[in-house]
Amino acid sequence: MHILATEGLTKRFPTVTALDSLTVGVGPGVTGLVGANGAGKSTLIKIMLGLLPPSSGTARVLDLDVGTQGERIRRLVGYMPEHECLPPDVSATEFVVHLARMSGLPRTAARERAADVLRHVGLAEERYRPIGGYSTGMKQRVKLAQALAHDPKLIFLDEPTNGLDPRGRDEMLHLIRRIGTEFGISVLVTSHLLGELERVCDHVIVIDGGRLLRSSAITEFTQATQSVTVEVEEGTEPLAERLLAAGLKVSRHGRTLLVGVTGPQTFDAIRDAAVDLDLCLIRLEQARHRIEDVFREEEAGV
């Protein structure tokens, strides 16, 4: 079952084509939509919400047509926008209650729901303070809370980690994963930070210049390669030289080496070299493909 699907979806603006014949389907769970800034991610979400008409092609969300049933889609879907959009002079509670009521919840139910979602995103204590005094991380949490206020079946999160420090990004990603696993709400999350999506998503869609590059389960992106990652405390360069002299294929990436595996003897060679050079071996693990490999393949014309 698809929670959203497009067929030949195209959106042209006077100077740019934001989406170019995009055909893709998204199932339940947490799906990542990855691409560089300007790749068409935000445009796709706005079309899915019925806020922006496509130039051609079709799109459906929860089996509803975006062209004719946009209002109904917006009642069933939560949306966390990328840009700053919060009123500074009201509290988080007032704001979330207001949007919950706009989604059709009665006043009492809206207040109860607002308290629940603000507690869920970690704003139980601060929810009565004016939003203008919030940090960037707290404001992102308010935007997430309002997207959940009406108990949607699906939420669109547009660059939810923007402006956050590493700890704030980790906490936001943990919240997103919980939404998809514990609460059973499907999630479409956009990001230009590839590593983030590998951490939280079940499925990833890669687009570039409005075109689909790949749509796959995350396990297919991160499947094991025929290489091993080697990290030592010191002595990376002499270790690389020793392994190259042994006839192995080696490439250096900062403090780590990527060594091509030709058989069990490769691991023996790495072990013996580390012992001979009296090196402290920190890591020896099977390397895995990453999402950014898709972009490298595209640039190389693979």
Backbone bond lengths (Angstrom), bond angles and torsions (degrees), N, CA, C in turn:
res aa  C-N    CA-C-N  psi(-1)  N-CA   C-N-CA  omega(-1)  CA-C   N-CA-C  phi
1 M - - - 1.460 - - 1.522 109.60 -
2 H 1.313 116.67 133.83 1.450 121.98 177.61 1.521 110.17 -97.02
3 I 1.340 116.52 133.82 1.464 119.38 173.09 1.526 110.04 -86.53
4 L 1.316 116.79 -22.10 1.459 120.62 169.71 1.518 108.24 -153.17
5 A 1.317 115.16 151.17 1.463 120.54 -178.00 1.518 109.24 -152.60
6 T 1.323 115.55 143.27 1.466 120.77 175.81 1.531 108.99 -126.00
7 E 1.313 115.37 153.90 1.458 121.85 178.61 1.525 108.23 -139.15
8 G 1.338 116.12 107.70 1.464 120.14 179.21 1.511 113.50 60.93
9 L 1.311 117.46 31.73 1.469 121.38 -173.80 1.526 110.48 -71.16
10 T 1.316 115.33 124.68 1.462 121.78 -178.55 1.519 109.38 -133.31
11 K 1.340 115.69 137.65 1.459 121.07 174.16 1.523 108.73 -134.73
12 R 1.322 114.63 116.07 1.461 120.67 179.55 1.529 110.19 -110.32
13 F 1.312 114.79 134.47 1.459 122.13 170.57 1.524 107.12 -107.87
14 P 1.329 118.46 168.81 1.477 118.95 -176.23 1.525 114.56 -53.64
15 T 1.332 117.71 -34.21 1.465 119.14 -174.74 1.526 114.20 -114.31
16 V 1.322 117.94 -4.54 1.458 119.19 -175.53 1.530 110.67 -153.97
17 T 1.326 116.66 150.69 1.458 122.60 171.22 1.524 107.12 -100.00
18 A 1.341 116.67 108.74 1.465 120.94 -175.32 1.519 112.13 -78.15
19 L 1.343 116.52 -36.12 1.460 122.06 176.64 1.521 107.96 -131.17
20 D 1.329 115.68 134.90 1.463 119.98 -172.10 1.526 109.90 -126.77
21 S 1.340 115.88 93.88 1.477 122.23 176.73 1.524 111.92 52.25
22 L 1.316 116.14 50.67 1.463 121.58 -176.54 1.522 110.34 -81.00
23 T 1.321 115.77 121.31 1.461 122.30 176.03 1.516 108.01 -123.84
24 V 1.342 116.50 115.22 1.461 120.61 -176.25 1.517 109.37 -159.71
25 G 1.327 116.60 152.05 1.457 121.92 175.31 1.514 110.27 -126.66
26 V 1.323 116.40 146.51 1.463 122.41 -178.45 1.516 108.95 -125.05
27 G 1.327 116.66 127.30 1.448 121.26 177.67 1.520 111.95 -93.76
28 P 1.335 118.26 179.91 1.460 121.89 178.66 1.524 111.39 -62.15
29 G 1.338 115.65 160.74 1.456 121.15 -179.75 1.507 110.90 110.98
30 V 1.331 116.21 -160.10 1.466 122.27 -179.98 1.523 108.21 -104.50
31 T 1.320 115.55 115.27 1.465 121.62 -178.40 1.515 109.56 -113.76
32 G 1.316 116.25 132.45 1.458 121.43 176.43 1.507 111.19 -97.51
33 L 1.319 115.97 139.08 1.455 122.20 174.92 1.523 106.21 -116.72
34 V 1.323 116.36 107.52 1.461 120.44 -171.60 1.515 110.81 -115.02
35 G 1.321 113.67 143.68 1.455 121.00 178.44 1.513 108.58 175.18
36 A 1.318 116.25 158.36 1.455 120.09 178.73 1.526 110.05 -65.26
37 N 1.333 116.18 163.79 1.457 119.76 174.29 1.524 108.75 -57.18
38 G 1.338 116.27 131.69 1.455 120.80 -177.05 1.511 114.13 89.59
39 A 1.346 116.73 6.14 1.464 119.96 -178.25 1.517 112.74 -77.35
40 G 1.340 117.85 -15.48 1.464 121.16 179.70 1.511 114.17 112.81
41 K 1.329 118.01 8.72 1.469 120.93 -175.36 1.530 112.00 -66.25
42 S 1.318 116.93 -51.44 1.468 120.13 -178.50 1.523 111.31 -65.94
43 T 1.324 116.60 -36.16 1.465 120.44 177.25 1.525 110.65 -61.29
44 L 1.327 116.64 -42.11 1.465 120.46 179.27 1.526 110.73 -61.79
45 I 1.315 117.65 -44.23 1.471 120.53 -179.61 1.526 110.61 -62.80
46 K 1.310 117.69 -42.95 1.476 120.51 -179.12 1.532 111.10 -64.56
47 I 1.320 116.73 -35.89 1.466 119.44 175.45 1.526 109.81 -66.99
48 M 1.336 117.13 -42.16 1.460 121.01 -179.71 1.528 112.36 -63.32
49 L 1.301 116.98 -28.36 1.468 121.20 178.49 1.530 112.15 -85.77
50 G 1.312 117.24 -1.76 1.459 119.96 -178.76 1.507 113.29 75.43
51 L 1.353 116.31 19.27 1.468 120.41 -178.06 1.522 112.00 -94.88
52 L 1.331 116.52 -13.62 1.454 121.25 -176.12 1.526 107.66 -141.68
53 P 1.322 118.87 123.24 1.466 119.56 -179.01 1.518 111.30 -77.34
54 P 1.330 117.76 140.43 1.474 119.79 175.62 1.518 110.50 -74.38
55 S 1.323 115.19 157.37 1.469 119.82 174.71 1.516 110.70 -75.82
56 S 1.337 116.00 -35.63 1.462 121.42 176.25 1.511 108.34 -162.40
57 G 1.326 115.71 169.60 1.458 120.71 -178.13 1.520 111.60 87.19
58 T 1.316 115.80 179.64 1.463 121.34 -177.65 1.523 110.40 -130.78
59 A 1.332 115.04 158.83 1.467 121.27 176.46 1.510 108.64 -150.56
60 R 1.337 116.16 142.33 1.450 122.36 177.80 1.518 109.92 -132.79
61 V 1.315 116.19 141.78 1.461 123.15 177.04 1.517 107.64 -125.79
62 L 1.314 117.30 123.68 1.464 122.43 -177.16 1.528 110.24 52.61
63 D 1.335 114.36 38.44 1.467 124.54 -179.62 1.522 112.84 64.79
64 L 1.322 117.68 22.82 1.465 122.79 176.46 1.522 108.76 -111.93
65 D 1.316 116.74 139.60 1.459 121.95 -178.22 1.528 110.28 -77.77
66 V 1.349 116.13 127.36 1.461 119.64 -176.13 1.525 112.02 -68.47
67 G 1.323 117.38 -25.06 1.450 119.89 -177.80 1.512 113.82 -76.59
68 T 1.332 117.91 -29.88 1.465 120.59 -174.47 1.524 114.06 -119.34
69 Q 1.352 117.21 -12.99 1.463 119.37 -175.08 1.533 112.37 -127.02
70 G 1.317 115.35 34.39 1.451 120.76 -177.26 1.521 113.60 -59.96
71 E 1.323 117.34 -42.11 1.472 120.13 -178.63 1.527 110.90 -63.11
72 R 1.316 116.49 -41.30 1.470 119.60 179.13 1.529 110.67 -67.24
73 I 1.337 116.88 -38.26 1.463 120.58 177.23 1.519 110.50 -59.55
74 R 1.342 116.48 -44.19 1.465 120.50 -177.32 1.524 112.49 -67.16
75 R 1.327 117.83 -21.57 1.464 120.55 175.16 1.534 111.42 -76.14
76 L 1.331 116.56 -24.61 1.458 121.01 -175.67 1.523 113.54 -101.27
77 V 1.331 116.45 -10.38 1.462 121.86 -172.50 1.523 110.22 -121.19
78 G 1.332 116.77 138.86 1.452 121.76 172.15 1.519 109.92 -96.21
79 Y 1.343 116.23 152.16 1.463 120.75 -176.03 1.520 109.83 -139.53
80 M 1.307 116.32 123.14 1.460 123.05 173.95 1.526 107.39 -108.99
81 P 1.337 118.23 105.53 1.468 119.73 -176.83 1.519 112.02 -73.64
82 E 1.321 114.69 160.35 1.461 120.15 -178.30 1.517 112.05 -73.76
83 H 1.322 117.53 -41.66 1.462 120.68 -168.45 1.532 112.51 -89.97
84 E 1.315 115.22 162.91 1.460 122.90 177.82 1.532 109.27 -60.42
85 C 1.324 117.27 127.10 1.472 119.51 -174.71 1.528 112.34 -149.55
86 L 1.343 118.05 13.41 1.456 120.65 -172.60 1.526 111.39 -95.89
87 P 1.343 117.67 138.03 1.472 120.59 176.90 1.529 110.37 -71.38
88 P 1.332 119.35 127.50 1.468 120.90 -173.17 1.515 114.85 -75.12
89 D 1.329 118.06 -20.00 1.464 120.73 -170.27 1.519 114.82 -96.97
90 V 1.333 117.85 3.63 1.462 120.07 178.56 1.522 108.72 -117.92
91 S 1.313 115.89 160.25 1.467 119.89 179.09 1.520 110.22 -81.76
92 A 1.320 114.92 164.16 1.462 119.76 177.05 1.516 110.72 -60.61
93 T 1.338 116.83 -39.49 1.460 120.17 179.12 1.520 111.27 -60.96
94 E 1.330 116.79 -48.39 1.475 120.43 -179.94 1.524 110.77 -59.84
95 F 1.326 116.07 -43.42 1.462 120.07 -176.98 1.522 111.79 -65.14
96 V 1.325 116.62 -47.83 1.468 119.96 -177.70 1.526 110.92 -68.26
97 V 1.340 117.58 -38.74 1.465 120.60 176.28 1.525 110.06 -60.17
98 H 1.334 116.65 -44.01 1.466 120.68 -179.34 1.525 111.70 -59.52
99 L 1.326 116.18 -46.03 1.461 118.96 -178.69 1.527 111.74 -71.43
100 A 1.335 116.69 -32.18 1.466 118.90 176.07 1.529 110.40 -64.74
101 R 1.323 116.40 -39.70 1.475 119.86 178.28 1.529 110.98 -68.17
102 M 1.339 116.76 -36.52 1.467 119.72 176.81 1.525 110.94 -62.89
103 S 1.345 115.98 -27.47 1.469 120.44 178.82 1.517 112.55 -82.43
104 G 1.351 117.08 -2.34 1.454 120.29 174.25 1.510 116.10 110.13
105 L 1.348 118.49 0.41 1.464 119.58 179.67 1.524 110.84 -79.03
106 P 1.330 118.63 139.62 1.466 121.31 173.90 1.527 110.42 -62.58
107 R 1.340 117.01 162.31 1.460 121.25 -174.00 1.536 112.52 -55.56
108 T 1.333 117.36 -49.53 1.466 119.80 -177.27 1.517 111.61 -63.81
109 A 1.326 116.42 -44.41 1.458 120.50 178.97 1.526 111.02 -64.87
110 A 1.339 117.06 -36.37 1.459 120.94 179.50 1.527 110.96 -65.04
111 R 1.342 117.20 -40.49 1.465 120.08 179.67 1.531 110.68 -68.65
112 E 1.302 116.77 -40.45 1.467 119.86 178.16 1.524 110.51 -64.40
113 R 1.308 115.69 -43.52 1.461 120.00 -179.19 1.530 110.65 -66.18
114 A 1.339 117.40 -40.09 1.464 120.76 179.04 1.520 110.80 -61.34
115 A 1.328 116.70 -43.49 1.467 120.33 178.42 1.521 110.57 -61.52
116 D 1.320 116.99 -40.51 1.467 121.07 -178.15 1.528 111.41 -65.56
117 V 1.331 116.98 -48.11 1.461 118.51 -174.83 1.521 111.52 -73.47
118 L 1.330 118.27 -33.17 1.464 120.13 177.14 1.529 110.53 -67.94
119 R 1.317 116.33 -35.13 1.463 119.58 174.69 1.538 109.60 -67.04
120 H 1.307 115.60 -40.31 1.459 119.93 -179.10 1.530 111.87 -61.31
121 V 1.337 117.69 -38.37 1.466 120.60 -177.91 1.529 112.34 -89.08
122 G 1.331 117.43 4.28 1.464 120.59 174.65 1.504 115.29 88.75
123 L 1.333 118.46 26.08 1.468 121.58 179.56 1.522 112.01 -118.81
124 A 1.326 117.19 32.50 1.462 120.42 -178.06 1.520 111.81 -62.72
125 E 1.327 117.66 -41.40 1.463 121.52 -175.34 1.519 112.59 -81.25
126 E 1.320 116.86 -32.06 1.472 120.77 -172.90 1.520 113.72 -96.85
127 R 1.326 118.39 4.73 1.465 119.70 -168.16 1.521 114.54 -68.52
128 Y 1.337 118.51 -15.10 1.463 120.05 -179.32 1.529 112.83 -97.21
129 R 1.329 117.02 -2.01 1.466 120.73 179.04 1.525 110.52 -82.18
130 P 1.362 118.15 149.20 1.470 119.99 175.30 1.525 111.10 -60.14
131 I 1.305 116.34 139.01 1.464 121.66 -175.64 1.525 111.41 -63.77
132 G 1.340 117.46 -28.33 1.459 120.75 -178.68 1.521 113.48 -58.19
133 G 1.322 117.28 -24.18 1.463 121.01 179.21 1.511 113.89 -92.87
134 Y 1.318 117.99 6.69 1.457 121.84 -177.98 1.537 110.85 -81.58
135 S 1.330 114.82 153.52 1.463 120.43 170.41 1.531 109.26 -75.36
136 T 1.340 115.89 169.60 1.468 119.83 177.83 1.521 111.46 -58.29
137 G 1.327 116.74 -42.36 1.456 120.06 179.77 1.514 112.81 -62.90
138 M 1.336 116.96 -39.94 1.465 120.82 178.74 1.522 111.04 -66.88
139 K 1.332 116.50 -37.96 1.468 119.87 178.66 1.530 110.50 -65.52
140 Q 1.329 117.09 -39.28 1.461 119.70 177.03 1.531 110.55 -62.61
141 R 1.318 116.74 -35.99 1.462 120.51 178.71 1.532 111.17 -68.66
142 V 1.329 117.30 -36.34 1.469 119.95 176.02 1.525 109.88 -63.15
143 K 1.335 116.38 -43.04 1.468 119.46 179.37 1.521 110.96 -62.83
144 L 1.323 116.63 -37.16 1.460 119.69 177.00 1.523 110.70 -67.91
145 A 1.335 116.64 -41.52 1.469 120.65 -179.44 1.525 111.22 -60.87
146 Q 1.328 117.50 -44.29 1.469 118.83 -178.15 1.520 111.46 -66.51
147 A 1.355 116.64 -28.76 1.471 119.39 177.74 1.515 111.70 -68.45
148 L 1.348 116.16 -24.20 1.459 121.31 -178.14 1.523 113.08 -97.20
149 A 1.328 117.37 -7.31 1.469 121.38 -166.74 1.521 113.80 -59.85
150 H 1.322 118.43 -34.28 1.466 120.76 -174.57 1.532 112.07 -99.86
151 D 1.353 116.30 18.56 1.467 122.11 177.49 1.531 110.74 55.22
152 P 1.344 116.49 61.32 1.470 119.97 -176.30 1.521 112.08 -73.82
153 K 1.321 115.39 163.96 1.469 120.93 174.64 1.526 110.97 -85.94
154 L 1.328 115.86 -21.28 1.456 122.73 -175.23 1.518 108.07 -149.89
155 I 1.345 117.34 141.60 1.458 119.58 173.87 1.525 109.72 -126.98
156 F 1.331 115.26 142.51 1.455 123.17 173.43 1.524 107.91 -103.76
157 L 1.312 117.75 121.41 1.461 122.84 179.43 1.526 107.71 -115.78
158 D 1.326 115.95 112.07 1.461 121.20 -175.63 1.531 109.62 -98.13
159 E 1.332 116.86 106.33 1.468 124.11 -179.80 1.538 111.27 49.82
160 P 1.324 118.70 58.31 1.470 121.12 -173.47 1.527 114.64 -68.04
161 T 1.329 118.85 -15.63 1.469 120.33 -179.30 1.526 112.67 -99.24
162 N 1.322 117.50 7.74 1.461 120.77 -179.54 1.521 111.17 -57.06
163 G 1.313 117.04 131.95 1.453 121.98 174.99 1.512 115.79 79.02
164 L 1.323 117.71 1.74 1.461 120.59 -176.20 1.529 110.87 -93.45
165 D 1.339 115.52 148.12 1.455 120.25 174.20 1.531 108.81 -77.28
166 P 1.330 118.67 171.47 1.472 119.93 -176.31 1.522 114.03 -53.83
167 R 1.330 117.73 -41.84 1.465 119.40 179.20 1.520 110.64 -65.89
168 G 1.332 116.45 -42.37 1.461 119.90 179.02 1.515 112.14 -63.05
169 R 1.343 117.10 -37.96 1.472 120.11 177.37 1.517 110.60 -64.53
170 D 1.333 116.57 -43.50 1.465 119.84 179.20 1.523 111.12 -59.32
171 E 1.335 116.76 -43.60 1.463 120.87 -178.48 1.526 111.05 -67.05
172 M 1.339 117.14 -39.86 1.463 120.40 178.82 1.530 110.46 -65.58
173 L 1.324 117.24 -42.67 1.464 120.32 179.33 1.524 111.08 -63.86
174 H 1.329 116.69 -37.00 1.467 120.33 177.10 1.531 110.52 -63.94
175 L 1.326 116.95 -40.79 1.464 120.40 177.95 1.531 110.76 -63.33
176 I 1.317 116.22 -42.61 1.464 120.23 -179.43 1.522 110.70 -62.14
177 R 1.328 116.20 -42.71 1.464 119.47 -179.74 1.526 110.56 -64.64
178 R 1.335 117.13 -39.73 1.463 120.57 178.90 1.527 111.29 -63.56
179 I 1.324 116.82 -39.22 1.463 120.67 179.39 1.528 109.96 -58.83
180 G 1.337 115.62 -42.96 1.456 119.33 -177.31 1.511 114.22 -76.18
181 T 1.337 117.01 -29.75 1.465 119.35 -174.85 1.524 113.24 -98.58
182 E 1.330 117.69 -45.99 1.459 121.06 -174.56 1.523 113.44 -87.03
183 F 1.326 117.02 -30.89 1.461 119.79 -175.21 1.519 113.22 -104.21
184 G 1.327 116.87 -6.43 1.457 119.98 174.89 1.511 115.01 67.64
185 I 1.345 117.32 23.64 1.461 121.53 177.71 1.524 107.95 -98.52
186 S 1.311 117.58 126.52 1.456 120.13 177.92 1.521 109.98 -70.90
187 V 1.329 115.73 147.30 1.462 121.53 -174.31 1.521 109.59 -131.28
188 L 1.339 115.76 134.04 1.464 121.21 166.20 1.522 106.09 -115.88
189 V 1.325 116.72 113.03 1.460 121.52 -175.44 1.518 109.62 -117.70
190 T 1.336 116.81 130.27 1.458 120.71 178.85 1.518 110.15 -100.87
191 S 1.313 115.41 148.89 1.458 120.51 176.02 1.518 109.05 -164.39
192 H 1.346 115.35 150.12 1.461 119.90 170.21 1.521 110.04 -99.54
193 L 1.351 116.91 -0.84 1.466 122.35 177.98 1.522 108.40 -96.34
194 L 1.305 116.41 102.51 1.452 121.39 -169.09 1.521 112.96 -63.82
195 G 1.324 117.39 -40.02 1.454 120.37 -177.30 1.513 113.24 -62.45
196 E 1.334 116.88 -29.94 1.460 119.60 179.48 1.524 111.37 -62.80
197 L 1.306 116.07 -43.84 1.458 119.60 -176.22 1.518 111.51 -69.08
198 E 1.323 117.11 -32.06 1.462 119.69 177.37 1.525 111.23 -62.13
199 R 1.321 116.52 -26.83 1.464 121.02 -175.42 1.521 113.43 -80.73
200 V 1.334 118.05 -29.03 1.464 118.98 -170.05 1.523 115.33 -121.08
201 C 1.322 117.92 -13.35 1.472 119.28 -169.65 1.524 113.35 -97.10
202 D 1.330 114.47 151.82 1.462 122.34 170.94 1.526 110.97 -89.05
203 H 1.321 115.81 -29.34 1.459 122.49 -173.57 1.528 107.30 -144.32
204 V 1.310 117.24 145.70 1.461 121.23 -179.89 1.524 110.43 -131.54
205 I 1.331 115.19 134.57 1.457 122.95 174.06 1.523 107.46 -111.33
206 V 1.313 117.12 126.82 1.454 122.29 -179.37 1.523 108.71 -110.14
207 I 1.339 116.67 123.34 1.458 120.63 176.91 1.520 109.35 -126.48
208 D 1.306 115.31 151.89 1.458 121.15 178.90 1.518 107.92 -148.20
209 G 1.316 115.81 125.13 1.453 119.43 -177.92 1.513 112.94 59.87
210 G 1.347 115.96 30.26 1.456 120.59 179.10 1.508 114.95 80.83
211 R 1.354 117.37 0.66 1.462 121.58 -179.94 1.519 110.56 -105.98
212 L 1.318 115.69 147.41 1.462 120.73 177.18 1.526 109.58 -77.83
213 L 1.345 115.78 123.93 1.459 120.65 173.87 1.520 110.96 -93.87
214 R 1.344 115.75 -41.67 1.457 118.93 -178.80 1.514 109.97 -166.36
215 S 1.321 115.76 147.77 1.464 123.09 174.17 1.519 107.05 -136.73
216 S 1.333 117.09 111.85 1.461 120.88 -173.32 1.519 111.09 -149.99
217 A 1.341 115.30 158.41 1.461 120.16 169.66 1.519 108.86 -63.64
218 I 1.328 116.58 146.98 1.460 120.63 -175.96 1.526 111.00 -60.04
219 T 1.323 117.20 -30.36 1.465 119.98 -179.86 1.521 111.46 -65.71
220 E 1.335 117.18 -27.96 1.462 119.88 177.61 1.524 111.49 -74.39
221 F 1.348 116.13 -33.42 1.459 119.57 176.66 1.531 110.95 -67.53
222 T 1.325 116.16 -39.91 1.461 120.81 -169.96 1.524 112.71 -103.47
223 Q 1.313 117.90 23.76 1.456 120.41 178.80 1.533 110.46 -64.91
224 A 1.310 115.68 153.77 1.460 121.11 -177.19 1.529 111.04 -63.38
225 T 1.319 115.39 145.43 1.457 122.00 176.38 1.525 109.58 -104.75
226 Q 1.319 115.80 176.82 1.469 120.71 176.23 1.533 109.63 -90.92
227 S 1.322 115.89 43.36 1.455 122.13 178.90 1.514 108.96 -137.78
228 V 1.333 115.50 159.95 1.452 120.89 178.02 1.529 108.17 -128.49
229 T 1.344 115.93 138.58 1.450 121.84 178.06 1.525 109.02 -92.43
230 V 1.331 115.54 128.27 1.464 121.79 -178.16 1.524 108.87 -121.62
231 E 1.340 115.86 128.94 1.456 120.61 176.65 1.516 108.98 -130.66
232 V 1.326 115.93 131.10 1.462 121.84 176.19 1.523 108.93 -121.73
233 E 1.337 115.11 157.85 1.464 119.55 -177.49 1.520 110.84 -65.38
234 E 1.320 116.98 -46.53 1.464 123.22 175.48 1.529 107.35 -144.71
235 G 1.324 115.30 159.16 1.459 118.49 175.57 1.508 115.15 91.51
236 T 1.334 117.70 28.13 1.468 120.72 -179.88 1.528 111.48 -61.13
237 E 1.333 116.16 -42.26 1.459 119.99 -176.33 1.536 112.52 -65.76
238 P 1.348 118.82 -50.45 1.478 117.26 177.79 1.523 113.37 -62.88
239 L 1.343 117.27 -31.88 1.461 119.62 176.92 1.524 110.74 -65.42
240 A 1.342 116.23 -42.46 1.468 120.30 178.00 1.527 110.52 -60.68
241 E 1.348 116.25 -42.97 1.459 120.02 -179.22 1.527 110.99 -63.99
242 R 1.331 116.51 -40.30 1.455 120.50 -179.54 1.540 110.83 -65.33
243 L 1.329 116.67 -42.09 1.463 120.25 -178.72 1.526 111.59 -70.29
244 L 1.341 116.32 -36.66 1.465 119.88 176.05 1.528 110.18 -64.10
245 A 1.320 115.86 -40.32 1.466 119.87 178.79 1.521 111.73 -64.72
246 A 1.348 115.74 -25.90 1.467 120.50 178.44 1.530 111.93 -82.97
247 G 1.336 116.43 1.87 1.459 120.30 176.68 1.513 114.77 89.62
248 L 1.331 117.69 12.66 1.466 120.57 179.95 1.524 110.76 -90.64
249 K 1.322 115.61 153.58 1.462 121.56 176.31 1.521 108.17 -87.76
250 V 1.334 116.94 120.42 1.466 121.83 -173.43 1.518 109.90 -132.59
251 S 1.330 116.72 134.98 1.465 121.39 171.19 1.519 108.13 -130.52
252 R 1.321 116.22 144.57 1.462 121.00 -175.90 1.518 110.24 -101.45
253 H 1.317 116.57 136.81 1.463 123.79 177.60 1.528 107.76 -134.31
254 G 1.349 115.50 87.27 1.461 119.35 -177.34 1.519 110.28 66.43
255 R 1.329 115.80 -122.33 1.465 121.44 -179.15 1.523 112.58 -86.18
256 T 1.310 117.49 -3.71 1.464 119.77 -176.16 1.519 111.24 -112.36
257 L 1.319 114.37 156.43 1.452 122.08 174.33 1.516 109.08 -115.48
258 L 1.318 116.28 141.16 1.460 122.23 173.60 1.524 106.65 -107.63
259 V 1.330 116.37 114.48 1.461 121.95 -172.85 1.524 109.26 -114.42
260 G 1.330 116.38 126.25 1.456 120.95 177.61 1.521 111.16 -67.90
261 V 1.336 115.91 134.96 1.460 121.30 -177.77 1.524 109.49 -97.26
262 T 1.325 116.02 122.57 1.461 121.01 178.00 1.528 111.69 -107.41
263 G 1.325 116.12 -8.62 1.463 121.19 -179.92 1.512 109.56 159.09
264 P 1.347 117.35 -175.97 1.467 120.77 -179.57 1.527 113.05 -56.90
265 Q 1.337 116.45 -26.93 1.454 119.99 -178.54 1.529 112.34 -65.20
266 T 1.349 116.62 -22.20 1.466 119.28 178.31 1.520 110.46 -63.40
267 F 1.320 116.50 -44.45 1.466 120.57 179.87 1.532 110.78 -66.17
268 D 1.326 116.65 -36.11 1.460 120.10 176.92 1.522 110.43 -63.97
269 A 1.336 116.54 -40.88 1.461 120.75 -178.88 1.531 111.07 -65.26
270 I 1.327 116.45 -40.35 1.472 120.11 178.88 1.531 109.92 -65.10
271 R 1.316 115.48 -45.43 1.466 119.68 179.15 1.521 111.45 -59.99
272 D 1.327 116.11 -48.54 1.459 120.40 -176.90 1.530 110.94 -64.18
273 A 1.339 117.01 -39.37 1.464 120.18 -179.87 1.524 110.64 -65.25
274 A 1.338 116.48 -42.31 1.468 119.96 179.03 1.524 110.91 -62.77
275 V 1.321 116.94 -39.80 1.473 121.16 179.19 1.524 110.81 -67.65
276 D 1.339 116.96 -46.34 1.460 120.84 -178.27 1.531 111.96 -61.93
277 L 1.338 115.89 -35.68 1.463 120.59 -178.63 1.526 112.41 -89.95
278 D 1.343 116.35 0.60 1.462 122.61 179.63 1.538 110.97 56.73
279 L 1.338 116.01 48.73 1.462 122.34 -178.20 1.535 110.22 -100.88
280 C 1.326 114.57 149.25 1.470 120.66 175.47 1.523 108.55 -90.76
281 L 1.333 116.96 110.46 1.464 122.39 -177.86 1.522 109.61 -82.22
282 I 1.337 116.58 116.94 1.463 121.99 -177.74 1.525 111.46 -92.33
283 R 1.323 115.89 -41.24 1.473 118.38 -173.96 1.521 109.73 -145.91
284 L 1.329 115.03 137.84 1.456 123.05 174.15 1.525 106.04 -145.83
285 E 1.329 117.14 101.48 1.458 119.64 -175.06 1.514 111.10 -145.57
286 Q 1.315 114.83 155.73 1.466 122.03 178.71 1.524 109.10 -63.26
287 A 1.313 116.27 126.32 1.464 120.33 177.61 1.523 109.71 -73.28
288 R 1.338 115.22 154.81 1.465 120.70 -179.38 1.513 110.26 -131.17
289 H 1.326 114.95 150.63 1.461 119.80 173.66 1.526 109.34 -62.87
290 R 1.316 115.97 152.14 1.455 121.55 175.88 1.526 108.91 -125.63
291 I 1.339 115.60 163.15 1.460 119.59 -175.89 1.530 111.25 -60.18
292 E 1.360 117.17 -36.15 1.464 118.50 -177.12 1.518 112.62 -63.51
293 D 1.351 117.69 -17.71 1.463 120.34 176.57 1.527 111.43 -59.92
294 V 1.333 116.95 -29.56 1.464 120.62 179.21 1.523 110.21 -62.79
295 F 1.349 116.83 -40.37 1.451 120.39 179.72 1.527 111.13 -70.74
296 R 1.344 116.28 -36.72 1.467 118.73 177.53 1.529 110.74 -64.12
297 E 1.349 115.62 -40.90 1.459 119.65 178.60 1.527 110.90 -63.10
298 E 1.334 116.24 -38.92 1.469 120.19 -179.90 1.521 110.35 -65.60
299 E 1.369 116.47 -44.26 1.454 119.91 179.90 1.524 111.45 -63.94
300 A 1.352 115.29 -33.49 1.455 119.35 -179.35 1.522 112.87 -82.21
301 G 1.355 115.98 -7.64 1.453 120.42 -179.03 1.490 114.39 77.28
302 V 1.364 117.00 22.71 1.466 121.13 -179.65 1.505 109.78 -73.37
